[in-house]
Amino acid sequence: DQVREMSARGVAFGGHSHTHRILTHLTLAEAAGEIRGSRDTIAAELGVPPSTFSYPNGNWNPAVASAVAEASFTIAFSMDRGAVSAGRG
C-alpha cells in the first residue's frame, strides 16, 4: 500500500529481480525469468512497467544485461564505477 501511494505521488520504482537471486549464478533462462518476474509484478501492482533495473549485489555480465534490455528496461545499475552507454558493454 505504501509503494502504491508513493508511486501515485510521483516516486518511480525499478526492477531488482523477482526473488533477489544473483543473476550471474543462474542459467540465462532462470535469470530472464527473475528479470521478467520483477517487471511484471511492479507493472501489475503500480499500473506502469518499470524502466530502470538494479542488478542484485551489482552482479551482471553481458548475457544478463541483454536479458534486462529484452525485458524492456532502458537503464540498469550495477556497483561498477563509471558509466556505460548503449553499444559499450
C-alpha positions as a Markdown table, in Angstrom:
| # | Residue | x | y | z |
|---|---|---|---|---|
| 1 | Asp | 0.0 | 0.0 | 0.0 |
| 2 | Gln | 2.8 | 2.4 | 0.8 |
| 3 | Val | 4.6 | 1.7 | -2.5 |
| 4 | Arg | 1.3 | 2.3 | -4.4 |
| 5 | Glu | 0.8 | 5.6 | -2.5 |
| 6 | Met | 4.4 | 6.7 | -3.2 |
| 7 | Ser | 4.0 | 5.8 | -6.9 |
| 8 | Ala | 0.8 | 7.8 | -7.1 |
| 9 | Arg | 2.8 | 10.8 | -5.7 |
| 10 | Gly | 5.4 | 10.5 | -8.4 |
| 11 | Val | 8.1 | 8.2 | -6.9 |
| 12 | Ala | 9.4 | 5.8 | -9.5 |
| 13 | Phe | 10.2 | 2.2 | -8.7 |
| 14 | Gly | 12.6 | 0.0 | -10.6 |
| 15 | Gly | 13.1 | -3.8 | -11.0 |
| 16 | His | 15.7 | -5.7 | -9.0 |
| 17 | Ser | 14.8 | -9.4 | -9.7 |
| 18 | His | 11.8 | -11.3 | -8.5 |
| 19 | Thr | 13.4 | -13.1 | -5.6 |
| 20 | His | 16.8 | -11.4 | -5.2 |
| 21 | Arg | 18.8 | -14.3 | -6.6 |
| 22 | Ile | 22.2 | -13.4 | -8.0 |
| 23 | Leu | 21.5 | -13.4 | -11.7 |
| 24 | Thr | 25.0 | -14.3 | -12.8 |
| 25 | His | 24.8 | -17.5 | -10.8 |
| 26 | Leu | 21.7 | -18.7 | -12.7 |
| 27 | Thr | 21.1 | -20.1 | -16.1 |
| 28 | Leu | 20.1 | -17.5 | -18.7 |
| 29 | Ala | 16.6 | -18.8 | -18.7 |
| 30 | Glu | 16.3 | -18.6 | -14.9 |
| 31 | Ala | 17.8 | -15.0 | -14.9 |
| 32 | Ala | 15.4 | -13.9 | -17.6 |
| 33 | Gly | 12.5 | -15.3 | -15.5 |
| 34 | Glu | 13.7 | -13.4 | -12.5 |
| 35 | Ile | 14.0 | -10.2 | -14.5 |
| 36 | Arg | 10.6 | -10.5 | -16.2 |
| 37 | Gly | 9.0 | -11.5 | -12.9 |
| 38 | Ser | 10.2 | -8.4 | -11.3 |
| 39 | Arg | 9.0 | -6.2 | -14.2 |
| 40 | Asp | 5.6 | -8.0 | -14.3 |
| 41 | Thr | 5.0 | -7.7 | -10.5 |
| 42 | Ile | 5.8 | -4.0 | -10.5 |
| 43 | Ala | 3.6 | -3.3 | -13.5 |
| 44 | Ala | 0.7 | -5.3 | -12.1 |
| 45 | Glu | 0.9 | -3.5 | -8.7 |
| 46 | Leu | 1.6 | 0.0 | -9.9 |
| 47 | Gly | -0.1 | 0.0 | -13.3 |
| 48 | Val | 3.1 | 1.0 | -15.1 |
| 49 | Pro | 6.1 | -1.1 | -16.1 |
| 50 | Pro | 9.4 | 0.0 | -14.6 |
| 51 | Ser | 12.1 | 1.4 | -16.9 |
| 52 | Thr | 15.0 | 1.0 | -14.5 |
| 53 | Phe | 16.7 | -2.1 | -13.1 |
| 54 | Ser | 19.3 | -2.6 | -10.4 |
| 55 | Tyr | 21.4 | -5.8 | -10.6 |
| 56 | Pro | 21.2 | -7.8 | -7.3 |
| 57 | Asn | 24.6 | -7.2 | -5.5 |
| 58 | Gly | 25.6 | -5.3 | -8.6 |
| 59 | Asn | 26.5 | -8.6 | -10.4 |
| 60 | Trp | 26.0 | -8.6 | -14.1 |
| 61 | Asn | 27.5 | -9.9 | -17.3 |
| 62 | Pro | 26.7 | -9.2 | -21.0 |
| 63 | Ala | 24.2 | -12.1 | -21.2 |
| 64 | Val | 22.3 | -10.8 | -18.1 |
| 65 | Ala | 22.5 | -7.2 | -19.5 |
| 66 | Ser | 20.9 | -8.4 | -22.7 |
| 67 | Ala | 18.1 | -10.1 | -20.8 |
| 68 | Val | 17.4 | -6.9 | -18.9 |
| 69 | Ala | 17.3 | -5.0 | -22.2 |
| 70 | Glu | 15.0 | -7.6 | -23.7 |
| 71 | Ala | 12.6 | -7.2 | -20.8 |
| 72 | Ser | 12.2 | -3.5 | -21.9 |
| 73 | Phe | 14.3 | -1.9 | -19.1 |
| 74 | Thr | 16.0 | 1.2 | -20.5 |
| 75 | Ile | 18.7 | 1.7 | -17.9 |
| 76 | Ala | 20.4 | -0.6 | -15.4 |
| 77 | Phe | 22.6 | 0.0 | -12.4 |
| 78 | Ser | 25.5 | -2.1 | -11.0 |
| 79 | Met | 28.2 | -1.4 | -8.5 |
| 80 | Asp | 30.8 | -0.8 | -11.2 |
| 81 | Arg | 32.4 | 2.6 | -11.2 |
| 82 | Gly | 31.7 | 4.7 | -14.3 |
| 83 | Ala | 29.1 | 4.8 | -17.0 |
| 84 | Val | 28.4 | 2.5 | -19.9 |
| 85 | Ser | 26.3 | 3.7 | -22.8 |
| 86 | Ala | 24.4 | 1.7 | -25.4 |
| 87 | Gly | 26.8 | -0.3 | -27.6 |
| 88 | Arg | 29.5 | -0.3 | -24.9 |
| 89 | Gly | 29.3 | -3.2 | -22.6 |
